[in-house]
Amino acid sequence: MAKNGFKIIDSDMHVMEPPDLWEKYIDKKYRDRAPRGVTSKNVRDLRMAHPDGSEWARTPTAPSQTDTARGRNFEEKQVTFGNDAARGWTSEVQLEAMDHEGLDIAVLYPTRGLRAMVDERLDPPFAAAVARAYNDWMYDFCQRDPKRLIGAGMISPYSMEDAVSEARRCGEQLGFRAIFMRANPLVDHQWQSEYYEPLWDALEALNMSIGFHESTNTGRNQIGERLNPNFMLRRVFAQPLEQMLALGCFCGGGVLARHPKLRAAFLEANCSWLPWLLWRLDEAWELDGDVFAPQLNNKPSDYFRRQCVVSIEPDEVVANSVVEQFGSGNLVFSTDYPHVDSRYPEAVNYFLRLPLNEEDKRKILWDNCAAYYAM
């Protein structure tokens, strides 16, 4: 299904999980603790709740301060996605959205699930069960057309033994091409810590990718928290800054130097900051790398070029400077369906209007993403 002559992979298309996903799919031993999706007038209500009704993953605050279900953008999205919500956000709905945009393949990431691992009541066995339930549901969701719908698996950060086991199951039994984690670390270990080494080893052996994806409104010591209650400002800064920190740990902290076959993506956080960040990392390495990064034999930017991708927004008109300074070989495309800042149903058309040449567009829409997901 080529659109304007381009084959297209969406590197990070989202699903809207059913509110009873965990009640239906989680191991029965945890069913009485399973999160429930919240439904409301908002057709895209992302909230989750504990069985006792308390909100999952967020500290209660005054509703007048945190209510994002208002305003012009909110009202527009109720219209755009109203029919999809009424039809239950099914896999058929997902495929129709892909057809509308002209997508050949979509790698699917969560919506509610982005906050699933962010709750103080999670213990390691329960967190692992929450992840397994999501992945079982995602496998079933993709069966409508497994050549076009490809899952990215959820793993728990609270036990690397559980994470490795679930990554193996995702790759070997479920047919997923990647696992995802929040860019905001949810445990007391930085990304370059030895704590994660078993997971990076396993992903290399499985030839699976790691996709980092942040969420605006939840997290653990997330940088956006200091901007509450202004959701607009939190959305501007939370995702890009957390992704920049994660990228720095991978490229400058030695993760990619130690794991030359590991592939990492930093998704839904824009890309126009990339040249500055890589320049800054390279400068820091030149000045202090002999002390703080002795395992790096190359510049941080070299590891990025070899092993990483970052997603470009469909309307990111300033991204042409990234291509001019750094090339297009590390950029991937996403519609971000069905999130609040998505340009759906015109996301691909927005992208095609960017001031990029045909070869760069081909790389971004297909080649780079196919290589990243080992398709």
C-alpha positions as CSV (number, residue, x, y, z in Angstrom):
1,M,0.0,0.0,0.0
2,A,2.3,2.8,-1.2
3,K,1.2,6.4,-0.6
4,N,2.5,8.8,-3.2
5,G,5.0,6.2,-4.1
6,F,6.3,5.6,-0.5
7,K,6.0,2.5,1.6
8,I,5.4,3.4,5.2
9,I,6.1,1.9,8.6
10,D,4.7,3.7,11.7
11,S,7.4,3.2,14.2
12,D,5.1,4.0,17.2
13,M,1.4,3.8,16.5
14,H,-0.7,3.5,19.6
15,V,-3.6,1.3,20.6
16,M,-6.3,2.3,23.1
17,E,-6.5,-0.7,25.4
18,P,-10.0,-1.8,26.6
19,P,-10.8,-0.8,30.2
20,D,-11.1,-4.5,31.2
21,L,-7.9,-5.7,29.6
22,W,-6.2,-6.6,32.9
23,E,-9.3,-8.0,34.5
24,K,-9.6,-10.4,31.6
25,Y,-6.0,-11.3,30.9
26,I,-4.1,-11.1,34.2
27,D,-3.2,-14.3,36.1
28,K,-6.2,-15.1,38.3
29,K,-4.1,-14.9,41.4
30,Y,-3.8,-11.1,40.8
31,R,-7.3,-10.5,39.4
32,D,-8.5,-8.8,42.6
33,R,-5.6,-6.3,42.3
34,A,-5.8,-5.7,38.5
35,P,-6.0,-2.1,37.2
36,R,-9.2,-1.0,35.5
37,G,-9.4,1.5,32.7
38,V,-11.5,4.6,33.6
39,T,-14.2,5.7,31.1
40,S,-15.8,9.1,30.9
41,K,-17.1,11.7,28.4
42,N,-13.5,11.8,27.2
43,V,-13.3,9.2,24.3
44,R,-9.6,9.0,25.0
45,D,-9.6,8.8,28.8
46,L,-6.2,7.4,29.6
47,R,-6.7,6.9,33.4
48,M,-6.5,3.7,35.3
49,A,-7.8,2.9,38.7
50,H,-7.3,0.4,41.5
51,P,-10.2,-1.9,42.3
52,D,-11.0,0.4,45.3
53,G,-11.4,3.3,42.9
54,S,-8.2,5.2,43.7
55,E,-6.3,6.4,40.7
56,W,-3.4,4.3,39.4
57,A,0.0,5.9,38.9
58,R,-0.9,9.5,40.0
59,T,-1.1,11.3,43.3
60,P,-4.6,12.8,43.8
61,T,-4.7,16.5,43.3
62,A,-7.4,19.1,42.8
63,P,-9.4,18.1,39.7
64,S,-9.7,21.7,38.6
65,Q,-5.9,21.8,38.3
66,T,-5.3,18.4,36.5
67,D,-8.4,18.1,34.3
68,T,-7.1,18.0,30.7
69,A,-10.5,17.1,29.2
70,R,-11.3,20.6,28.1
71,G,-10.4,23.2,25.5
72,R,-10.3,23.4,21.8
73,N,-7.9,20.6,21.1
74,F,-9.8,18.3,23.4
75,E,-13.1,19.0,21.6
76,E,-11.6,18.5,18.2
77,K,-10.2,15.1,19.2
78,Q,-13.6,14.0,20.5
79,V,-14.9,14.4,17.0
80,T,-11.8,12.9,15.3
81,F,-11.8,9.8,17.4
82,G,-15.4,9.6,18.5
83,N,-16.4,6.9,16.0
84,D,-13.2,4.8,16.7
85,A,-14.0,4.9,20.4
86,A,-17.7,4.0,19.8
87,R,-16.5,0.9,17.9
88,G,-14.3,-0.1,20.8
89,W,-10.8,0.7,19.4
90,T,-10.7,-2.8,17.9
91,S,-8.0,-4.2,15.6
92,E,-10.4,-3.6,12.7
93,V,-10.5,0.1,13.7
94,Q,-6.7,0.1,13.9
95,L,-6.3,-1.3,10.4
96,E,-8.8,1.2,9.0
97,A,-6.9,4.1,10.6
98,M,-3.7,2.6,9.0
99,D,-5.5,2.4,5.6
100,H,-6.7,6.0,5.9
101,E,-3.1,7.2,6.5
102,G,-1.6,4.8,4.0
103,L,0.4,2.8,6.4
104,D,1.8,-0.6,5.4
105,I,2.9,-1.7,8.8
106,A,2.5,-0.4,12.3
107,V,4.5,-1.3,15.4
108,L,2.0,-0.9,18.3
109,Y,2.7,0.8,21.6
110,P,0.3,1.3,24.5
111,T,-1.7,4.3,25.7
112,R,-3.0,3.3,29.2
113,G,-0.2,0.8,29.4
114,L,2.4,3.6,29.4
115,R,1.4,4.2,33.0
116,A,0.9,0.6,33.9
117,M,4.4,0.2,35.6
118,V,4.0,3.5,37.5
119,D,2.3,2.8,40.8
120,E,3.6,2.6,44.4
121,R,1.5,-0.6,45.1
122,L,3.4,-2.6,42.5
123,D,5.6,-5.4,43.8
124,P,7.9,-7.3,41.3
125,P,5.6,-10.4,40.9
126,F,2.5,-8.2,40.4
127,A,4.3,-5.9,38.0
128,A,5.5,-9.0,35.9
129,A,1.9,-10.2,35.8
130,V,0.6,-6.8,34.6
131,A,3.2,-6.9,31.8
132,R,2.4,-10.5,30.8
133,A,-1.3,-9.7,30.7
134,Y,-0.8,-6.7,28.4
135,N,1.4,-8.8,26.1
136,D,-1.1,-11.6,25.8
137,W,-3.8,-9.1,24.9
138,M,-1.5,-7.4,22.4
139,Y,-0.7,-10.8,20.7
140,D,-4.5,-11.5,20.3
141,F,-5.0,-7.9,19.0
142,C,-2.4,-8.4,16.3
143,Q,-3.9,-11.7,15.0
144,R,-6.4,-9.8,12.9
145,D,-3.4,-9.1,10.5
146,P,-0.1,-10.1,12.0
147,K,1.8,-9.0,8.9
148,R,0.7,-5.4,9.4
149,L,0.1,-5.3,13.2
150,I,3.3,-5.9,15.2
151,G,3.5,-5.7,18.9
152,A,6.1,-4.0,21.1
153,G,6.2,-5.9,24.4
154,M,5.8,-4.5,27.9
155,I,8.3,-5.6,30.5
156,S,8.7,-4.8,34.2
157,P,11.7,-2.8,35.4
158,Y,11.3,-4.1,38.9
159,S,13.1,-7.4,38.3
160,M,15.6,-8.1,35.6
161,E,15.0,-11.8,35.9
162,D,11.3,-11.2,35.1
163,A,12.2,-8.7,32.3
164,V,14.6,-11.1,30.6
165,S,12.1,-13.9,30.8
166,E,9.3,-11.8,29.3
167,A,11.5,-10.3,26.6
168,R,12.3,-13.9,25.5
169,R,8.6,-14.8,25.5
170,C,7.8,-11.7,23.5
171,G,10.4,-12.5,20.9
172,E,10.3,-16.3,20.7
173,Q,6.6,-17.0,21.3
174,L,4.6,-13.8,20.6
175,G,6.5,-12.6,17.5
176,F,7.1,-9.1,18.8
177,R,10.0,-7.1,17.3
178,A,10.8,-4.9,20.3
179,I,10.1,-4.3,24.0
180,F,9.4,-0.9,25.4
181,M,10.2,0.9,28.6
182,R,9.6,4.4,30.0
183,A,12.5,6.8,29.4
184,N,11.9,8.0,32.9
185,P,13.6,5.3,35.1
186,L,11.0,3.8,37.5
187,V,13.6,2.2,39.7
188,D,16.7,3.5,41.5
189,H,19.1,2.6,38.7
190,Q,20.3,4.9,35.9
191,W,20.2,3.3,32.4
192,Q,24.0,2.8,32.3
193,S,23.8,0.8,35.6
194,E,24.9,-2.8,35.8
195,Y,21.4,-3.6,37.0
196,Y,20.1,-3.7,33.4
197,E,23.0,-5.7,31.8
198,P,21.1,-9.0,31.7
199,L,18.3,-7.3,29.7
200,W,20.7,-5.7,27.2
201,D,22.4,-9.1,26.8
202,A,19.1,-10.8,26.2
203,L,17.9,-8.3,23.6
204,E,21.2,-8.6,21.7
205,A,20.8,-12.4,21.7
206,L,17.2,-12.2,20.6
207,N,17.9,-9.5,17.9
208,M,15.1,-7.4,19.5
209,S,15.1,-3.7,19.8
210,I,14.4,-1.5,22.9
211,G,11.9,1.4,22.4
212,F,11.9,4.2,24.9
213,H,8.6,6.0,25.3
214,E,7.7,8.6,27.9
215,S,4.3,9.6,29.2
216,T,3.4,13.2,29.9
217,N,1.3,12.9,33.0
218,T,2.8,10.2,35.1
219,G,6.3,9.1,36.2
220,R,8.7,8.7,39.1
221,N,10.6,11.9,39.8
222,Q,9.8,12.9,36.3
223,I,11.2,16.2,35.1
224,G,7.7,17.4,34.1
225,E,6.4,17.2,37.7
226,R,7.9,20.6,38.5
227,L,5.6,22.2,35.9
228,N,2.3,21.0,37.4
229,P,-0.5,22.0,37.2
230,N,0.2,23.4,33.7
231,F,-0.4,20.4,31.4
232,M,0.6,22.5,28.4
233,L,4.1,23.2,29.7
234,R,4.5,19.6,31.1
235,R,3.7,18.2,27.7
236,V,6.3,20.5,26.0
237,F,9.1,19.4,28.3
238,A,8.4,16.1,29.9
239,Q,8.9,13.7,27.0
240,P,11.8,15.4,25.1
241,L,13.9,16.0,28.3
242,E,13.4,12.5,29.7
243,Q,14.3,11.0,26.3
244,M,17.4,13.2,26.1
245,L,18.6,12.0,29.4
246,A,18.0,8.3,28.4
247,L,19.8,8.8,25.1
248,G,22.7,10.4,26.9
249,C,23.0,7.4,29.3
250,F,23.0,5.0,26.3
251,C,25.5,6.9,24.1
252,G,27.7,8.6,26.8
253,G,27.2,6.1,29.6
254,G,28.7,3.1,27.8
255,V,25.6,1.0,27.2
256,L,26.0,0.9,23.5
257,A,29.8,0.6,23.7
258,R,29.3,-2.6,25.8
259,H,26.4,-3.9,23.6
260,P,27.3,-3.2,19.9
261,K,24.3,-5.1,18.6
262,L,21.7,-3.4,20.8
263,R,19.3,-1.1,18.9
264,A,17.5,1.7,20.8
265,A,14.8,4.1,19.7
266,F,13.7,7.3,21.5
267,L,10.1,7.9,20.4
268,E,7.5,10.6,20.4
269,A,9.8,13.3,21.7
270,N,10.7,15.3,18.5
271,C,14.1,15.2,17.0
272,S,15.2,18.8,16.4
273,W,17.2,18.8,19.6
274,L,19.4,16.0,18.4
275,P,22.3,17.8,16.8
276,W,22.8,20.0,19.8
277,L,22.6,17.1,22.3
278,L,25.1,14.9,20.3
279,W,27.5,17.9,20.0
280,R,27.2,18.5,23.7
281,L,27.9,14.8,24.5
282,D,30.9,14.7,22.2
283,E,32.3,17.8,23.7
284,A,31.9,16.4,27.2
285,W,33.6,13.1,26.2
286,E,36.5,15.0,24.7
287,L,36.9,17.0,27.9
288,D,36.2,14.4,30.6
289,G,35.8,11.0,28.9
290,D,39.1,9.7,30.1
291,V,37.8,9.9,33.7
292,F,34.0,9.3,33.4
293,A,33.7,7.3,30.2
294,P,36.9,5.3,29.8
295,Q,35.0,2.4,28.1
296,L,34.1,4.7,25.2
297,N,36.5,4.2,22.3
298,N,34.5,6.4,20.0
299,K,32.5,9.6,20.3
300,P,29.0,9.3,21.8
301,S,27.6,10.5,18.5
302,D,29.3,7.6,16.7
303,Y,27.4,5.1,18.9
304,F,24.2,6.9,18.2
305,R,24.7,6.8,14.4
306,R,25.5,3.0,14.7
307,Q,22.7,1.9,16.9
308,C,19.9,4.5,17.5
309,V,16.9,6.1,15.9
310,V,14.8,9.1,17.0
311,S,11.3,9.8,15.7
312,I,10.3,12.9,13.8
313,E,6.9,14.5,14.2
314,P,4.8,14.7,11.0
315,D,4.7,18.5,11.3
316,E,8.2,19.1,12.7
317,V,9.2,21.8,10.2
318,V,12.4,22.6,12.0
319,A,13.7,19.0,11.5
320,N,15.2,19.9,8.2
321,S,18.1,21.2,10.2
322,V,18.7,17.8,11.6
323,V,18.9,16.3,8.2
324,E,21.2,19.0,7.0
325,Q,23.6,18.6,9.9
326,F,23.3,14.9,10.7
327,G,21.6,13.2,7.7
328,S,18.4,11.3,7.7
329,G,19.7,7.8,8.5
330,N,18.6,7.8,12.1
331,L,15.1,9.2,11.9
332,V,11.8,7.2,11.9
333,F,8.2,8.3,11.3
334,S,5.1,8.0,13.4
335,T,1.5,9.2,13.1
336,D,1.1,9.1,16.9
337,Y,-2.5,7.9,16.4
338,P,-4.7,8.3,18.5
339,H,-3.0,10.8,20.9
340,V,-3.9,14.4,21.6
341,D,-1.0,15.9,19.5
342,S,-1.4,13.5,16.6
343,R,-2.1,15.0,13.2
344,Y,-4.3,12.1,12.3
345,P,-6.0,11.7,9.8
346,E,-3.5,13.9,7.9
347,A,-0.3,12.9,9.6
348,V,1.4,11.4,6.5
349,N,0.3,14.3,4.4
350,Y,1.8,16.7,6.9
351,F,5.1,14.8,6.7
352,L,5.1,14.7,2.9
353,R,4.9,18.5,2.9
354,L,8.1,18.8,5.0
355,P,11.1,20.4,3.1
356,L,12.9,17.1,2.6
357,N,14.0,15.4,-0.6
358,E,12.5,12.1,-1.8
359,E,15.4,10.0,-0.7
360,D,15.3,11.3,2.8
361,K,11.5,10.8,3.0
362,R,12.0,7.2,1.8
363,K,14.6,6.5,4.5
364,I,12.4,8.0,7.2
365,L,9.2,6.4,6.2
366,W,10.5,2.9,5.6
367,D,14.2,2.0,5.4
368,N,15.4,3.2,8.8
369,C,12.4,1.7,10.7
370,A,12.7,-1.6,8.9
371,A,16.4,-1.8,9.9
372,Y,15.6,-0.8,13.5
373,Y,12.9,-3.4,13.9
374,A,15.0,-6.0,11.9
375,M,12.2,-6.5,9.4
